[in-house]
Amino acid sequence: MKTRSAALEGIRKVGLIERDIEPAPDQILVKAHSASICLADIQMYRQGYYFYAKRHEKPNFPMFIGHESGGTVVSVGSRVHEYKEGDKVILMHSPRTSGTVTPGGMSDYWVAHPLDVVPVPEGMDMDLASLAETVCPFIFVVFRSGIKLGDTVAVTGANFIGQIIAQGLKKSGALSVTVIDNRDFRLEMAKKLGADNVINSAKVNAYEAAMELTKGRGFDLVAQTAAYIDPTVEEYMNLATEIVRPMGILVFQGDFLHPITIHNFQRWHHESLDIRSVAFRHYTPQEIQVWAPDCLKVMQHELIQIRPLITATFPLEKVADAFRLADEDPDQLKVVLKP
């Protein structure tokens, strides 16, 4: 079968390549409903690599990209018994086992091993389901965060990650949620979606504002969500370290793509901070199969608002324009591609 696939052909050069695609005996062939651009995709678009350890390796172009996608099974390999034609699935592969973050999901059709997909719950809107690979990890952060009824919470970073986590923590019983970012659009979105307070770190001293809100105590829980290509990663990791209360919880999610320095690292020890680093898709495929249904339940019933976070949609043939926008405009929270 012929498919058009988005491919990185060089640094900041992406286009469509037509190629033949067929499922191996242990794979399924899926017709894509939609795909979306991850910050990891932008990292590769800019640098030609994702994993820091591979920064000195020569990029192997073309790279078929895209790992946030969902669609409908159109055929299965001879050894596949878990799925059949017509089943709706979500791409949810584990780079820990596959060794790649580029399974080629930005295509008309893509192939995957049954352990690299999860079934779409009956009746779930495919526009939402196709975003599950990117949303489920952030819902999982809420599950693992240790949030308690009545906690005061801060979220550092109002990117797509932070918008999901802020909503989830509020829904899970936070007395108040304060979102910190340096862009007005992101903070306005957070406020619209339920944040009690917002702090623009480009306009005020965020530490002083946080201490004023908590009367000098610090927050019970801080979720540090600036990650990947976000230029505030180091700044906000340090801010999160300073504004959580003694014996409070500091949870973070999202890859750090380069080394950072934590200036007051002693505070983690001397004030007995509860440090939680949460990953989801980087677990084994078996763990993903266990946790995905709980995350999908939250999405299907729209307990958190995801649709407002889709800031742009492009047809697949406009993939170059989509990447250019996602690369250049930090107010783009989630850019979607439709085959």
N, C-alpha and C positions, 0 to 999 in steps of 0.2 A: 504494500500500500504506500502511496505517496503522502507525505505530510510536509507542511511548511513549519520550520522550527526556527525560533530566535537563536542567533548565534553571535557570540563575541568574536569578532574577526581581528581585533586589535584594541589597543587602549582607546577608550571612548569611541569605539566603532562597533556598532551592533546592527545586524540586518537579518533578513530571512533567507534561509537556505532550504531548498526543496530536497528531500532525501527519501529513501525507501525505509520503511519501518515495518517489522513483523515481530510478533511475540515469540520468544523462545518457548520450548516446551513447559518451562516453569514460570511463564509470565502471562500477564493479561494485556490486551490492547484496549486503550481508553480513548474515546472521543471527548476532547476537553470542552467544558462549559465556559470556563474563564480561568485566567491566571493573574497573578499580581506580582509586583516588583518588591523585593525584599532589600533591606539595607545591605545584606550580604551580596546581592546582585550588583548594587552600586559600588561596593568595595572592589569587586572583580572588574567592573566596567572602568573604574579609575586606575586600578593597579595591576590587573591581570592575575591576581592571586587572592585567595581568601585566608587560608591558614598562615599565620605569622611565620611558622617554621619553614614555609615554602617561598618566602619572599625573595630568596636569591635564585630560585629556579626560573628558567626561561618559560614564559607562558606557552601553553600548547594550544594555539589557535588553529581552527575555530573551536570554541567551547559552546556546546549546546546548553542553554541556561534555563532556569526556572524550576523552582521546587514548591511553589504555592499554587496548587491547582486542584480541580475536581472535575469529574465528568462521568460518562456512562460507558460501561464495558461493552465493546462491540465484538470481541472474540477472546478466547482463552486458549492457552497452550494445552497440549495433551496431558500434562501431569498436574494441571490445576483443577482442584475440586472445591475450593473455597468460594469461587465466584462463577457467575454465568452471564451470558449475554443479557443486557438490559439492566444489570445491577448498577447502582450509582455508588461511586467511591470517591475518596479524598486521598490525594497523594500525601503520604506522611512518612517519608523514608528517614532512616537514621544514618547520618554521615559517619557515626561511630563504627558502623559495620560496613557501609558502602565505600567509605573513604572519600566521598565527594559531596558537594552541596549543589551539584548541577545535574540532576537527572533528566533535564530536557522538558520540563513541564510547560514551557511557553511554546506550545505547538498546537496544531490542529488535532493531532493524535500523539499519545505517548504510551510507552510500555513500562510495566513495573512488576516486581515480584509481589505475590499476595501479602507478604509481611510488610511491604512498603506502602500499603494502602489500608484505609479503614472504611467500613461501610457507612453510607449516609443514612441517618435515622429516617424511618418512613415519614414522608410528608415534609421533610425539611427543604426549605427554599435553597436551590442550588447556588444562587448568588451568594448566600451566606456560607453554605457548605464548602464552596470553593475557596473560601478564606480561612477555613478551619486550621490549616497547617500553620498559619501565622498567628491565629487568635488563641488556639488551645494552649500553647506554652504560657501565655500571659494569664489565662484563667487558672492554670496550674500553679502559677506563682501565688495567687490568692489562696488556693487550697493549702499550700505549704507555708504560708507566711506567718502563721501563728496569731493572726488577728483575733482579738477578743472584743466582745460587746463593750462599747464605751471607750475604746482606745482612741487617742488622738494620733492622726496619721499624716505623714508628709510623703509626697511623691516628687522626686527630683528628675525632671525630664518629662515634658508633655508631648513627646512623639507618639506614634501609634501605640507603642508598648505602654507608655505611661497612661494614655487615655483609657486603655482597657483595664489596667490594674487599678487606677484610681476609682473607676466605677465599681469594680469588683470589691474593693476594700470597703467602699461606702455601703454597698448592698450587704456586706457581711457583718455590719454592726459597728463600723467606726462612728464615733461621736462627731468627729469632724475630719475632713480631708483637705489638706493644703497642697496645692500643686505649684511647683517652682519650675520656671523656664525663663528663657530670655527673649521669647517672641510673643507678641501680643495676640496673634491669630491663634496660636496653640493654647494660650491661657484663656482666651475667650471661649474656645471650644470646650476646654475643661470645665469652665464655669457653667456653660450651657448644659453639659452632661452631668452636673451634680456636685462639682467641687464646691466646698464651703468658702475657701479662701484661695487666692492666687497671689504669687509673688513673682514679679519680673526682676530677675537677678541682674539684668542689664541697666535697670533704673534705680534700684535700691540695694543696700547691703542685705543680702538674703539671710545671712546668719543673724543679724540684728533683728530683722523682721520676724524670723522664726522664733527667736527667743522672746520677742514681745508677745507674739501670739500665745506662747506656752508659759508666759510669766516666768521665764528663765529656767524652766524645768527641762525642756526638750520634748520631743515627740516620743510616744510609746513605741511607734513603729515607723521606720522610714524605708520606703521602697525606692531604690536607686535604679532608674530605668534608662538613663542616657547610656548608649552603648553603640557598638559597631562604628559607623563613620561619624557619629555625632561629635562635634568639636568640644563639647562640654563634658566629655567622659571623665577626665581627670578632675576638673573643677567640681563636678557634682558628686563624684565619689568622695572627695574630701569634705564637701559640704555635708553630705549625708552622715559621714563619720562624726561631724561636730554637732549636728542638730538632733541626734537621737539621744534620749535620756540615758543615764547610767542604768545598766542591765536591760536596756531596751533592745528591740529587734532591728537589725539592719539586713534587709533582704535585697538581693540584686539578681537581675536576669538580663541576658543578652551578652553576646561575646564582646570582649575587649580585644580589638584587632591589633593593638600595639601596646608595649609596656607603659604603665602609668606609675606615678609616685604618690603614695599616701603619706602625707606629711606627719600626721598625728596617729601613726599606726599603734603607738603605745596605748591609746585610748581603748582600742579593741580588747586589750588584755586588762589594763588597770581598772576599767569601769565595767568589766565583765559583759561586754556587748554580745548579744546572741546573733552570730553572723550566719546567714543562710544564703547560699548560692544555689539557685534553682535552675535546672535545665529540664527539658521535656523531650524534644525530638532527638536529642543527642543520647538518650538512653538506648537500650537495646530495642529492637522492633517488638519484642514480647511485652516490654513495659509500656510502650506506646499503645499497644492493643488493649492493655488493662485500663489505662487512664483516659484514653480518648472518649469513650462513651459519656463519662461524667462531664467532661468539658463541652462536648457537643450538646448535651442537654441544656446547658446554660445558653449556648448560642441559639439553638432551635427555638427556645421559648423567649428569646430576646430579653433575658434578664439584664443584659448590658446592651447598650446601643452601639452597634457597629456600622450601620449604614451611613450615619453622618460623617464617619471617618474616611469614607471613600471620596477623595478629593478630585479625582480625574479618572476618566475611562477612555480608552483608545481601542480601535480595531487592531488586530494583530499586525496587519500590514503597516501600521504606524508605530511599530515598536521603537524605532530610532527616536521619534518625537517623544514617546513616553519616557524613555530612559533619559533623554536630555532634560525634560521637565523635572523628573525625580531627582536628577543629579544637581540641578541648578537652583531649585526652589525649595528651601527648607520647610516651607509651610505645606508641602505636599505630604500628607500623612499616609495615604495608601493610593497607589496608582494601579488600576486594573486594566488588563488586556482581554479583549473578546475575540476569539477566532472567527 
